[in-house]
Amino acid sequence: MDIFNLDGHPHVELCDLLKIQGWADSGAAAKQFIADGQVTVDGETDTRQRCKITAGKVVEFAGEQVKVAE
């Protein structure tokens, strides 16, 4: 499992996290993956593209996982 550090920011938007992690080539692709129900947050499917991911959350996509840290 990877760790993503917020580096003092309160959150990261779900679609941005997919791009930063390299799981999506573009914002449009990230939004489509989310809309298609391919992304989970803490084990639950989340279709909110701009969902605010805060420290402690675990995001999973295509067999990859990342835990968000402060």
PyMOL commands that set and color helices and strands:
alter all, ss='L'
color gray80, all
select helices_A, chain A and resi 14-20+27-35
alter helices_A, ss='H'
color red, helices_A
select strands_A, chain A and resi 2-5+12-13+39-41+44-45+52-53+58-61+64-69
alter strands_A, ss='S'
color yellow, strands_A
deselect
rebuild
show_as cartoon
